[in-house]
Amino acid sequence: MTLTTSAEYRDALAKLQVRIKDTLAGYDEILERAEPDVRPLMEKFSAAHTAHESDLAARLRKHGCVPDEDGSFFSTIQRLVFKTRAVFDDLDEDVLNSVIKGEERVLSLYDAAIAAARDEDEIALLSRQRGELHELVQTAHREFN
């Protein structure tokens, strides 16, 4: 069954799903090289995004859209940035500022999708996911600032 939704909402949902795919590509690189003090938090971010992306992909299919399986060109850039950075430096607390800024951009995409959503179930899902991500960002601020 395909739900009637606005193009604005479908676009916002698709943009969020792709950004999360891109973000997961970055975490793949981070987790390979992360220092022990930041690794547990990076694993939590990655696990949350993995679960969220799966839910969002299912929602896109429900709305008659095809979720992006590979992410955008930004996925490649994410991998290169963290690989290059790891050559010159450990992926430790210094990388956390970049992670937090990236996560804050994801939060803004959640805000856009929530604003465009009309269905209570959609709003509830997005709000829950946003809340989980926001809590992780707050944890990062508390632990590493």
C-alpha positions in Angstrom: 0.0 0.0 0.0 1.4 3.4 -1.0 0.5 6.3 1.3 -0.5 9.7 0.0 2.3 12.0 1.0 3.7 15.3 -0.2 6.6 15.4 -2.6 8.3 17.7 0.0 8.1 15.0 2.6 9.3 12.2 0.4 12.2 14.4 -0.7 13.1 15.3 2.9 12.9 11.6 3.9 15.0 10.6 1.0 17.6 13.3 1.7 17.8 12.1 5.3 18.2 8.5 4.4 21.0 9.3 1.9 22.8 11.5 4.5 22.6 8.7 7.0 24.1 6.3 4.4 26.9 8.8 3.9 27.4 9.1 7.6 27.6 5.4 8.0 30.4 5.3 5.4 32.3 7.7 7.6 31.8 5.6 10.7 33.1 2.5 8.8 36.4 4.3 8.5 36.3 5.8 12.0 35.7 2.4 13.6 38.6 0.8 11.9 41.0 3.4 13.4 39.3 4.9 16.4 41.2 5.1 19.7 39.8 3.2 22.6 38.6 6.3 24.4 36.2 7.3 21.6 35.4 4.0 20.1 32.4 3.0 22.3 30.6 6.3 21.5 31.4 5.9 17.8 29.9 2.4 17.9 26.8 3.8 19.5 26.4 6.4 16.8 27.0 3.8 14.1 24.5 1.4 15.6 21.8 4.1 15.9 22.3 5.2 12.3 22.2 1.6 11.1 18.8 1.0 12.8 17.5 4.4 11.7 18.5 4.0 8.1 16.8 0.6 7.9 13.6 2.2 9.3 13.8 5.1 6.9 14.4 2.8 3.9 11.3 0.8 4.8 9.3 4.1 5.0 10.6 5.2 1.7 9.5 1.9 0.1 6.1 2.2 1.8 5.7 5.6 0.1 6.6 4.1 -3.3 10.2 5.4 -3.4 13.4 3.5 -3.9 15.8 4.0 -1.0 19.4 4.8 -1.9 21.6 1.7 -1.3 25.0 3.3 -1.7 24.8 6.9 -0.5 25.9 9.9 -2.4 29.3 11.0 -3.6 29.7 12.3 -0.1 30.2 8.7 1.1 33.4 8.5 -0.9 34.5 11.9 0.4 33.8 10.8 4.0 35.9 7.7 3.6 38.8 9.6 2.0 38.8 12.3 4.7 39.0 9.8 7.6 41.5 7.6 5.8 43.7 10.6 5.1 43.3 12.0 8.6 44.3 8.6 10.0 47.6 8.6 8.1 48.7 11.7 9.9 46.9 11.4 13.2 45.0 9.0 15.4 41.3 9.1 15.3 40.7 10.3 18.8 39.0 13.2 20.6 40.2 15.6 17.8 37.9 13.9 15.3 35.0 14.2 17.6 34.4 17.9 16.7 33.9 16.9 13.1 31.6 14.1 14.1 29.5 16.4 16.3 29.2 19.0 13.5 28.2 16.2 11.0 25.6 14.8 13.5 24.2 18.3 14.0 23.6 18.6 10.2 21.8 15.2 10.4 19.6 16.6 13.2 18.7 19.5 11.0 17.6 17.1 8.3 15.4 15.4 10.8 13.8 18.7 11.6 13.1 19.3 7.9 11.5 15.8 7.6 9.4 16.3 10.7 8.2 19.7 9.5 7.2 18.2 6.2 5.5 15.1 7.6 1.7 15.0 7.9 1.2 11.5 9.4 1.4 11.0 13.1 3.2 7.7 12.8 5.8 9.3 10.6 6.3 12.2 13.0 6.6 9.8 15.9 9.2 7.7 14.2 11.3 10.7 13.1 10.9 12.3 16.5 12.1 9.2 18.3 15.1 8.8 16.0 16.0 12.5 16.3 15.7 12.2 20.1 18.1 9.2 20.1 20.6 11.0 17.9 20.3 14.2 19.9 21.0 12.3 23.1 24.2 10.8 21.6 25.3 14.2 20.5 24.7 15.5 24.0 26.7 12.6 25.4 29.6 13.5 23.1 29.5 17.1 24.3 29.5 16.0 27.9 32.3 13.4 27.6 34.7 15.2 25.4 34.3 19.0 26.0 
